[in-house]
Amino acid sequence: MTSDPDFHFMRAAMAQAELARAAGEVPVGAVLVVDGEIVGRGYNQPISAHDPTAHAEVMALRDAGLHLSNYRLPGSTLYVTLEPCVMCCGAILHARVERLVFGARDPKTGAAGSIIDLFAESRLNHHAQAQGGVLAEECGAMLSRFFAERRAKVKTCAKT
C-alpha cells in the first residue's frame, strides 16, 4: 500500500537520479530510510567510478552502512527509481532491508518481479517486501528523456 511518505521519499530518490543524469550516468537514484529519516543516499556511478557495482541501490546501502556503523539495515526501507537488478536485490537481501519501494519497472533486468522475483524465492533466508509502481510514470519519464537525449546527441555527432 502506497502512503504519503512513500511519495515523499521517492521524490528524494528522484533528486538523486537527477544527480546521476547531471554526471552523465543513467538517472537512477535511491534513498534508504529508517524511522522516517533518510540515512543513506545514492545514485548511479558505474561509469564515473569505473565500478560495475556502483548502482544507486548499492551506493545508498553503503552510505547508510557508514552512517549507521552497521552492514545490516533491519527495519529500513529502500526507495529506488528503477526496479533493482539481481546484483542489487542480492545486496538488499544481504543488508536485511525490510522493504523495497521502486518506481519504474525494468523489463530487461528487473529482479523484483519483471524478469524474476528474487524476493519471492523461498529458499533464501531473508525476504524483503517489494512494492513497485510508486511515481512510476515520473521515474520512467526521467529514463526515457535521458536515453532520447543520448540518442539525439549520437545522431548529431554522427552528422558532423
N, CA, C and O of each residue as an XYZ file, in Angstrom:
640
protein
N       0.835     -1.175      0.000
C       0.000      0.000      0.000
C       0.889      1.251      0.000
O       1.809      1.364      0.811
N       0.614      2.168     -0.896
C       1.396      3.385     -1.021
C       0.897      4.427     -0.029
O      -0.308      4.610      0.146
N       1.838      5.107      0.617
C       1.486      6.136      1.589
C       2.131      7.461      1.192
O       2.980      7.503      0.302
N       1.727      8.532      1.851
C       2.335      9.835      1.588
C       3.852      9.801      1.772
O       4.573     10.356      0.943
N       4.363      9.161      2.844
C       5.826      9.083      2.961
C       6.481      8.375      1.766
O       7.594      8.725      1.373
N       5.797      7.389      1.193
C       6.363      6.720      0.015
C       6.579      7.713     -1.117
O       7.621      7.686     -1.771
N       5.617      8.580     -1.355
C       5.763      9.584     -2.410
C       6.883     10.565     -2.065
O       7.689     10.924     -2.923
N       6.928     10.992     -0.819
C       7.960     11.933     -0.366
C       9.367     11.353     -0.579
O      10.241     12.004     -1.150
N       9.561     10.127     -0.111
C      10.895      9.537     -0.213
C      11.242      9.136     -1.647
O      12.416      9.134     -2.019
N      10.237      8.799     -2.454
C      10.522      8.510     -3.864
C      10.979      9.796     -4.565
O      11.843      9.750     -5.440
N      10.416     10.913     -4.191
C      10.875     12.184     -4.771
C      12.322     12.477     -4.366
O      13.087     13.045     -5.146
N      12.688     12.089     -3.154
C      14.087     12.234     -2.725
C      14.992     11.328     -3.560
O      16.108     11.714     -3.908
N      14.517     10.138     -3.876
C      15.278      9.235     -4.742
C      15.391      9.824     -6.152
O      16.426      9.689     -6.805
N      14.327     10.473     -6.612
C      14.357     11.112     -7.929
C      15.377     12.259     -7.961
O      16.008     12.496     -8.991
N      15.535     12.961     -6.852
C      16.558     14.009     -6.777
C      17.953     13.398     -6.911
O      18.837     13.993     -7.527
N      18.146     12.228     -6.342
C      19.420     11.520     -6.501
C      19.618     11.100     -7.962
O      20.727     11.176     -8.490
N      18.537     10.657     -8.606
C      18.621     10.271    -10.023
C      19.033     11.460    -10.880
O      19.760     11.304    -11.861
N      18.572     12.635    -10.511
C      18.953     13.847    -11.250
C      20.456     14.102    -11.128
O      21.079     14.574    -12.079
N      21.040     13.799     -9.979
C      22.493     13.931     -9.820
C      23.226     12.980    -10.767
O      24.257     13.330    -11.341
N      22.682     11.785    -10.917
C      23.276     10.826    -11.853
C      23.203     11.360    -13.274
O      24.192     11.324    -14.007
N      22.033     11.855    -13.667
C      21.868     12.397    -15.015
C      22.846     13.539    -15.270
O      23.464     13.604    -16.333
N      22.987     14.434    -14.305
C      23.891     15.579    -14.444
C      25.344     15.131    -14.604
O      26.153     15.836    -15.208
N      25.668     13.968    -14.065
C      27.018     13.421    -14.166
C      27.199     12.557    -15.416
O      28.269     11.985    -15.623
N      26.154     12.459    -16.254
C      26.246     11.647    -17.462
C      25.973     10.177    -17.237
O      26.226      9.353    -18.116
N      25.462      9.845    -16.072
C      25.140      8.454    -15.738
C      23.651      8.213    -16.002
O      22.868      9.159    -16.079
N      23.271      6.951    -16.140
C      21.861      6.602    -16.272
C      21.160      7.092    -15.003
O      21.597      6.768    -13.899
N      20.073      7.873    -15.142
C      19.450      8.511    -13.980
C      18.630      7.574    -13.107
O      17.413      7.454    -13.253
N      19.325      6.925    -12.210
C      18.678      6.090    -11.196
C      19.177      6.584     -9.851
O      20.375      6.787     -9.653
N      18.240      6.775     -8.926
C      18.589      7.252     -7.596
C      17.919      6.422     -6.531
O      16.916      5.753     -6.777
N      18.494      6.474     -5.328
C      17.961      5.692     -4.213
C      18.204      6.412     -2.897
O      19.186      7.136     -2.738
N      17.296      6.202     -1.961
C      17.491      6.638     -0.579
C      17.061      5.513      0.338
O      16.122      4.776      0.037
N      17.751      5.385      1.457
C      17.401      4.383      2.460
C      16.888      5.116      3.689
O      17.511      6.067      4.159
N      15.754      4.671      4.204
C      15.056      5.347      5.290
C      14.911      4.412      6.488
O      14.546      3.245      6.349
N      15.206      4.956      7.663
C      14.979      4.255      8.924
C      14.238      5.219      9.847
O      14.674      6.353     10.049
N      13.138      4.772     10.395
C      12.339      5.591     11.321
C      12.022      6.975     10.757
O      12.100      7.977     11.468
N      11.666      7.020      9.479
C      11.259      8.273      8.861
C      12.383      9.223      8.511
O      12.123     10.363      8.125
N      13.629      8.785      8.635
C      14.790      9.635      8.344
C      15.647      8.997      7.250
O      15.910      7.795      7.281
N      16.077      9.804      6.290
C      16.987      9.309      5.262
C      18.364      9.124      5.894
O      18.956     10.070      6.413
N      18.860      7.892      5.842
C      20.168      7.583      6.424
C      21.181      7.181      5.362
O      22.359      6.990      5.666
N      20.734      7.052      4.124
C      21.634      6.707      3.035
C      21.106      7.231      1.726
O      19.908      7.170      1.452
N      22.026      7.755      0.908
C      21.667      8.284     -0.411
C      22.627      7.699     -1.434
O      23.789      7.423     -1.137
N      22.112      7.516     -2.652
C      22.987      7.025     -3.703
C      22.389      7.253     -5.070
O      21.172      7.347     -5.231
N      23.258      7.341     -6.044
C      22.838      7.435     -7.434
C      23.827      6.657     -8.286
O      24.950      6.379     -7.865
N      23.391      6.311     -9.485
C      24.234      5.521    -10.380
C      25.565      6.214    -10.618
O      25.617      7.408    -10.914
N      26.659      5.433    -10.483
C      28.001      5.955    -10.704
C      28.947      4.938    -11.344
O      30.162      5.103    -11.227
N      28.452      3.900    -12.012
C      29.397      2.898    -12.522
C      30.371      3.446    -13.558
O      31.518      3.003    -13.610
N      29.945      4.395    -14.379
C      30.825      4.930    -15.412
C      31.913      5.791    -14.775
O      33.103      5.571    -15.003
N      31.495      6.770    -13.977
C      32.470      7.696    -13.398
C      33.357      7.033    -12.354
O      34.518      7.413    -12.207
N      32.841      6.057    -11.631
C      33.619      5.370    -10.600
C      34.410      4.188    -11.157
O      35.210      3.580    -10.446
N      34.182      3.864    -12.435
C      34.823      2.684    -13.038
C      34.557      1.456    -12.167
O      35.452      0.664    -11.874
N      33.279      1.329    -11.764
C      32.896      0.290    -10.819
C      31.544     -0.291    -11.235
O      30.524      0.386    -11.108
N      31.517     -1.520    -11.726
C      30.246     -2.109    -12.167
C      29.241     -2.307    -11.038
O      28.061     -2.536    -11.300
N      29.687     -2.224     -9.792
C      28.760     -2.388     -8.670
C      28.223     -1.061     -8.143
O      27.462     -1.058     -7.175
N      28.589      0.045     -8.737
C      28.202      1.368     -8.227
C      26.806      1.780     -8.696
O      26.608      2.885     -9.199
N      25.858      0.883     -8.524
C      24.458      1.192     -8.814
C      23.899      2.026     -7.669
O      24.434      2.014     -6.560
N      22.827      2.742     -7.944
C      22.220      3.637     -6.951
C      21.913      2.911     -5.644
O      22.195      3.426     -4.562
N      21.337      1.720     -5.747
C      20.945      0.970     -4.555
C      22.162      0.635     -3.695
O      22.145      0.817     -2.478
N      23.210      0.146     -4.341
C      24.425     -0.232     -3.617
C      25.053      0.996     -2.971
O      25.522      0.924     -1.835
N      25.068      2.111     -3.675
C      25.644      3.335     -3.125
C      24.838      3.804     -1.904
O      25.422      4.248     -0.915
N      23.510      3.709     -1.966
C      22.678      4.100     -0.815
C      22.894      3.153      0.358
O      22.943      3.596      1.506
N      23.024      1.848      0.085
C      23.287      0.881      1.153
C      24.641      1.152      1.799
O      24.767      1.102      3.022
N      25.656      1.441      0.982
C      26.991      1.755      1.513
C      26.938      2.997      2.393
O      27.505      3.019      3.485
N      26.250      4.037      1.907
C      26.142      5.284      2.654
C      25.438      5.051      3.986
O      25.876      5.552      5.022
N      24.352      4.293      3.957
C      23.610      4.003      5.185
C      24.452      3.173      6.147
O      24.452      3.426      7.352
N      25.163      2.193      5.624
C      26.018      1.372      6.474
C      27.058      2.204      7.211
O      27.311      1.997      8.398
N      27.660      3.155      6.484
C      28.630      4.048      7.123
C      27.947      4.942      8.156
O      28.460      5.137      9.258
N      26.794      5.479      7.791
C      26.052      6.384      8.680
C      25.637      5.675      9.968
O      25.711      6.253     11.052
N      25.204      4.433      9.846
C      24.701      3.678     10.999
C      25.759      2.778     11.641
O      25.500      2.143     12.663
N      26.942      2.726     11.044
C      28.025      1.855     11.524
C      27.576      0.403     11.623
O      27.860     -0.284     12.605
N      26.865     -0.056     10.584
C      26.381     -1.427     10.580
C      26.145     -1.870      9.142
O      25.617     -1.103      8.337
N      26.525     -3.082      8.817
C      26.272     -3.606      7.478
C      24.884     -4.221      7.369
O      24.428     -4.522      6.266
N      24.222     -4.408      8.474
C      22.843     -4.876      8.489
C      21.936     -3.664      8.693
O      22.223     -2.791      9.512
N      20.847     -3.625      7.944
C      19.957     -2.468      7.966
C      18.510     -2.896      8.240
O      17.614     -2.574      7.460
N      18.276     -3.625      9.347
C      16.913     -4.096      9.647
C      15.977     -2.921      9.907
O      16.387     -1.879     10.417
N      14.726     -3.113      9.549
C      13.725     -2.079      9.777
C      13.790     -0.931      8.785
O      13.108      0.080      8.954
N      14.601     -1.081      7.761
C      14.782      0.008      6.789
C      13.908     -0.195      5.549
O      13.446     -1.297      5.253
N      13.705      0.912      4.844
C      13.015      0.893      3.558
C      13.922      1.556      2.541
O      14.435      2.651      2.769
N      14.113      0.887      1.422
C      14.909      1.433      0.326
C      13.971      1.900     -0.770
O      13.135      1.138     -1.255
N      14.115      3.157     -1.156
C      13.344      3.745     -2.254
C      14.287      3.907     -3.423
O      15.357      4.498     -3.286
N      13.896      3.385     -4.574
C      14.732      3.478     -5.768
C      13.846      3.745     -6.977
O      12.730      3.231     -7.066
N      14.345      4.545     -7.899
C      13.525      4.990     -9.028
C      13.302      3.915    -10.081
O      12.380      4.030    -10.889
N      14.119      2.883    -10.089
C      14.001      1.801    -11.074
C      14.089      0.464    -10.363
O      14.871      0.301     -9.426
N      13.302     -0.475    -10.800
C      13.327     -1.834    -10.239
C      14.765     -2.358    -10.227
O      15.451     -2.305    -11.248
N      15.221     -2.856     -9.092
C      16.606     -3.327     -8.980
C      16.917     -4.564     -9.831
O      16.041     -5.371    -10.143
N      18.186     -4.676    -10.188
C      18.712     -5.847    -10.896
C      19.021     -6.954     -9.877
O      18.829     -6.770     -8.675
N      19.491     -8.080    -10.360
C      19.809     -9.212     -9.485
C      20.883     -8.838     -8.468
O      20.763     -9.172     -7.290
N      21.935     -8.143     -8.919
C      23.012     -7.762     -8.006
C      22.463     -6.908     -6.870
O      22.763     -7.147     -5.700
N      21.660     -5.915     -7.222
C      21.133     -5.006     -6.213
C      20.141     -5.703     -5.294
O      20.133     -5.449     -4.089
N      19.308     -6.576     -5.843
C      18.390     -7.339     -4.995
C      19.172     -8.199     -4.010
O      18.785     -8.323     -2.848
N      20.263     -8.787     -4.466
C      21.118     -9.565     -3.572
C      21.686     -8.715     -2.449
O      21.711     -9.141     -1.294
N      22.142     -7.516     -2.782
C      22.666     -6.609     -1.763
C      21.572     -6.211     -0.772
O      21.818     -6.126      0.432
N      20.377     -5.971     -1.279
C      19.243     -5.615     -0.424
C      18.951     -6.751      0.557
O      18.711     -6.509      1.740
N      18.973     -7.983      0.066
C      18.736     -9.143      0.928
C      19.835     -9.293      1.971
O      19.549     -9.522      3.146
N      21.096     -9.166      1.547
C      22.217     -9.318      2.489
C      22.210     -8.233      3.558
O      22.636     -8.474      4.687
N      21.732     -7.042      3.213
C      21.682     -5.944      4.176
C      20.484     -6.065      5.121
O      20.384     -5.317      6.094
N      19.589     -6.991      4.842
C      18.389     -7.223      5.648
C      17.418     -6.035      5.606
O      16.752     -5.719      6.592
N      17.359     -5.390      4.439
C      16.380     -4.323      4.239
C      14.996     -4.942      4.384
O      14.735     -6.020      3.851
N      14.119     -4.267      5.097
C      12.783     -4.812      5.343
C      11.844     -4.608      4.156
O      11.042     -5.479      3.822
N      11.963     -3.435      3.527
C      11.001     -3.093      2.475
C      11.710     -2.378      1.334
O      12.585     -1.541      1.555
N      11.321     -2.720      0.118
C      11.803     -2.070     -1.091
C      10.622     -1.401     -1.769
O       9.581     -2.028     -1.968
N      10.773     -0.135     -2.124
C       9.760      0.593     -2.876
C      10.462      1.126     -4.113
O      11.443      1.861     -4.004
N       9.960      0.756     -5.300
C      10.594      1.255     -6.511
C       9.576      1.902     -7.430
O       8.371      1.677     -7.315
N      10.092      2.714     -8.348
C       9.243      3.446     -9.284
C       8.940      2.629    -10.522
O       7.998      1.837    -10.545
N       9.748      2.830    -11.552
C       9.517      2.179    -12.842
C       9.965      0.723    -12.828
O      10.958      0.369    -12.192
N       9.229     -0.099    -13.526
C       9.655     -1.495    -13.719
C      10.757     -1.532    -14.763
O      10.835     -0.663    -15.631
N      11.617     -2.560    -14.671
C      12.689     -2.738    -15.641
C      12.468     -4.059    -16.365
O      12.810     -5.121    -15.845
N      11.886     -3.991    -17.584
C      11.555     -5.224    -18.302
C      12.767     -5.984    -18.831
O      12.626     -7.102    -19.329
N      13.957     -5.389    -18.728
C      15.157     -6.064    -19.238
C      15.969     -6.730    -18.136
O      16.513     -7.814    -18.347
N      16.062     -6.105    -16.962
C      16.893     -6.686    -15.902
C      16.231     -6.681    -14.527
O      16.885     -7.007    -13.537
N      14.973     -6.328    -14.442
C      14.296     -6.226    -13.148
C      14.197     -7.560    -12.437
O      13.720     -8.546    -12.998
N      14.660     -7.577    -11.181
C      14.675     -8.824    -10.406
C      13.736     -8.773     -9.209
O      13.871     -9.557     -8.270
N      12.770     -7.832     -9.248
C      11.761     -7.759     -8.190
C      10.378     -7.990     -8.787
O       9.382     -7.440     -8.316
N      10.336     -8.811     -9.832
C       9.057     -9.181    -10.417
C       8.984     -9.125    -11.927
O       8.170     -9.832    -12.522
N       9.808     -8.308    -12.573
C       9.693     -8.178    -14.034
C      10.284     -9.370    -14.775
O       9.611     -9.967    -15.614
N      11.516     -9.720    -14.484
C      12.170    -10.875    -15.122
C      12.091    -12.074    -14.182
O      11.660    -13.163    -14.559
N      12.515    -11.836    -12.962
C      12.391    -12.821    -11.878
C      11.995    -12.047    -10.624
O      12.032    -10.817    -10.609
N      11.623    -12.759     -9.594
C      11.324    -12.124     -8.320
C      12.190    -12.772     -7.257
O      11.809    -13.767     -6.640
N      13.365    -12.189     -7.055
C      14.307    -12.748     -6.090
C      13.728    -12.733     -4.677
O      14.048    -13.599     -3.864
N      12.878    -11.753     -4.387
C      12.314    -11.644     -3.045
C      11.274    -12.724     -2.755
O      10.930    -12.956     -1.596
N      10.781    -13.373     -3.780
C       9.803    -14.448     -3.600
C      10.462    -15.823     -3.519
O       9.775    -16.829     -3.339
N      11.777    -15.874     -3.650
C      12.487    -17.153     -3.615
C      12.496    -17.703     -2.188
O      13.205    -17.194     -1.320
N      11.705    -18.741     -1.960
C      11.509    -19.275     -0.610
C      12.770    -19.894     -0.019
O      12.878    -20.019      1.201
N      13.717    -20.281     -0.853
C      14.929    -20.919     -0.340
C      15.916    -19.932      0.274
O      16.865    -20.344      0.941
N      15.711    -18.654      0.061
C      16.592    -17.655      0.653
C      16.199    -17.408      2.103
O      15.038    -17.570      2.480
N      17.184    -17.012      2.916
C      16.921    -16.879      4.349
C      16.379    -15.517      4.766
O      16.058    -15.320      5.938
N      16.272    -14.586      3.846
C      15.687    -13.281      4.164
C      14.783    -12.871      3.010
O      15.050    -13.191      1.852
N      13.735    -12.175      3.330
C      12.812    -11.697      2.305
C      12.425    -10.264      2.601
O      12.023     -9.935      3.717
N      12.547     -9.416      1.599
C      12.087     -8.034      1.723
C      10.718     -7.932      1.074
O      10.425     -8.635      0.108
N       9.893     -7.064      1.603
C       8.618     -6.761      0.965
C       8.929     -5.805     -0.182
O       9.603     -4.795      0.022
N       8.458     -6.105     -1.362
C       8.728     -5.254     -2.522
C       7.430     -4.682     -3.066
O       6.432     -5.388     -3.215
N       7.466     -3.386     -3.359
C       6.324     -2.710     -3.952
C       6.825     -1.831     -5.083
O       7.670     -0.960     -4.879
N       6.304     -2.062     -6.261
C       6.686     -1.262     -7.416
C       5.585     -0.318     -7.837
O       4.447     -0.418     -7.379
N       5.937      0.596     -8.712
C       4.963      1.477     -9.321
C       4.746      2.812     -8.634
O       3.861      3.564     -9.042
N       5.519      3.135     -7.609
C       5.359      4.412     -6.923
C       6.004      5.510     -7.780
O       7.212      5.496     -8.018
N       5.193      6.445     -8.231
C       5.627      7.509     -9.157
C       6.295      6.916    -10.398
O       7.256      7.470    -10.932
N       5.765      5.782    -10.838
C       6.351      5.048    -11.964
C       6.444      5.886    -13.233
O       7.458      5.841    -13.930
N       5.402      6.646    -13.539
C       5.427      7.445    -14.772
C       6.535      8.483    -14.731
O       7.264      8.653    -15.708
N       6.669      9.179    -13.607
C       7.703     10.196    -13.481
C       9.103      9.582    -13.527
O      10.002     10.107    -14.183
N       9.270      8.472    -12.827
C      10.567      7.792    -12.821
C      10.910      7.276    -14.216
O      12.044      7.419    -14.674
N       9.938      6.681    -14.883
C      10.156      6.180    -16.237
C      10.445      7.294    -17.216
O      11.264      7.131    -18.120
N       9.771      8.442    -17.046
C       9.989      9.584    -17.933
C      11.413     10.106    -17.826
O      11.998     10.523    -18.825
N      11.974     10.085    -16.623
C      13.373     10.524    -16.449
C      14.305      9.662    -17.300
O      15.204     10.168    -17.973
N      14.074      8.371    -17.256
C      14.903      7.436    -18.020
C      14.681      7.615    -19.515
O      15.638      7.642    -20.288
N      13.425      7.737    -19.925
C      13.112      7.911    -21.351
C      13.752      9.174    -21.906
O      14.329      9.150    -22.993
N      13.656     10.281    -21.170
C      14.279     11.542    -21.612
C      15.788     11.392    -21.750
O      16.380     11.847    -22.728
N      16.401     10.751    -20.763
C      17.851     10.561    -20.779
C      18.283      9.810    -22.033
O      19.201     10.238    -22.733
N      17.624      8.695    -22.313
C      18.028      7.890    -23.466
C      17.678      8.573    -24.784
O      18.405      8.415    -25.764
N      16.583      9.327    -24.830
C      16.241     10.096    -26.040
C      17.304     11.163    -26.299
O      17.734     11.353    -27.437
N      17.728     11.860    -25.238
C      18.777     12.873    -25.377
C      20.090     12.241    -25.809
O      20.816     12.804    -26.628
N      20.389     11.087    -25.267
C      21.631     10.393    -25.630
C      21.610      9.982    -27.099
O      22.603     10.148    -27.807
N      20.468      9.439    -27.561
C      20.350      9.047    -28.975
C      20.455     10.264    -29.883
O      21.095     10.193    -30.932
N      19.835     11.384    -29.499
C      19.889     12.609    -30.299
C      21.324     13.132    -30.383
O      21.763     13.604    -31.432
N      22.033     13.043    -29.285
C      23.429     13.503    -29.252
C      24.298     12.647    -30.168
O      25.155     13.164    -30.884
N      24.072     11.344    -30.140
C      24.828     10.439    -31.017
C      24.528     10.759    -32.472
O      25.442     10.784    -33.296
N      23.252     11.007    -32.805
C      22.877     11.363    -34.173
C      23.548     12.655    -34.599
O      24.069     12.745    -35.710
N      23.542     13.657    -33.728
C      24.152     14.939    -34.030
C      25.654     14.789    -34.269
O      26.202     15.378    -35.200
N      26.301     14.015    -33.439
C      27.741     13.790    -33.581
C      28.055     13.039    -34.873
O      29.077     13.295    -35.510
N      27.188     12.126    -35.253
C      27.397     11.342    -36.485
C      27.281     12.214    -37.724
O      27.913     11.930    -38.741
N      26.477     13.281    -37.652
C      26.290     14.179    -38.791
C      27.457     15.133    -38.998
O      27.650     15.657    -40.095
N      28.227     15.357    -37.954
C      29.327     16.325    -38.071
C      30.640     15.684    -38.405
O      31.650     16.377    -38.533
